[in-house]
Amino acid sequence: MFLFSVFFAVSTLVALGSAHADWAHRFVVNDGKSYIISDTWVESSQIGDKIGKVTSYSDEEGTYSGNFSNFYPKGTEYYAIKDIDINEAIAIKADDGSFIKAVYGSEYEGKAFSFKKVLFYVGGIFLLIIAILLVKNNWRRN
């Protein structure tokens, strides 16, 4: 019974820690807004002011904070597009100096404070306490 309890606690902790975001698209995040990268190129004459840049990159699914991208490397710049509200679309400067349009998708859920992370750690502590109590109870019986 004791080994089963420990196995259950460890497997639950591992399952909680493996929760990831579902990335169906290539995207960038700017000021908490997620933009889906399109296949539409933007002429240089339509580029407005620089509005941000990628501050963190990862190609592994997860939840990240800041101006994050799952496609473009750290340092890639974002620009406004003339006559288009930045809540509608932005331009991303590619390595070759061209610009590609990214269309607003939604508010990005990746924040420094993550309810899933808190739940993971609280659950882990709870399972650790249960394991300690089980070990202590097992020692008393012996």
Secondary structure as GFF3:
##gff-version 3
##sequence-region A 1 142
A	DSSP	alpha_helix	2	17	.	.	.	ID=ss1
A	DSSP	beta_strand	27	30	.	.	.	ID=ss2
A	DSSP	beta_strand	33	42	.	.	.	ID=ss3
A	DSSP	three_ten_helix	44	46	.	.	.	ID=ss4
A	DSSP	beta_strand	47	53	.	.	.	ID=ss5
A	DSSP	beta_strand	56	57	.	.	.	ID=ss6
A	DSSP	beta_strand	68	69	.	.	.	ID=ss7
A	DSSP	beta_strand	77	81	.	.	.	ID=ss8
A	DSSP	beta_strand	89	93	.	.	.	ID=ss9
A	DSSP	beta_strand	99	107	.	.	.	ID=ss10
A	DSSP	alpha_helix	115	141	.	.	.	ID=ss11
###
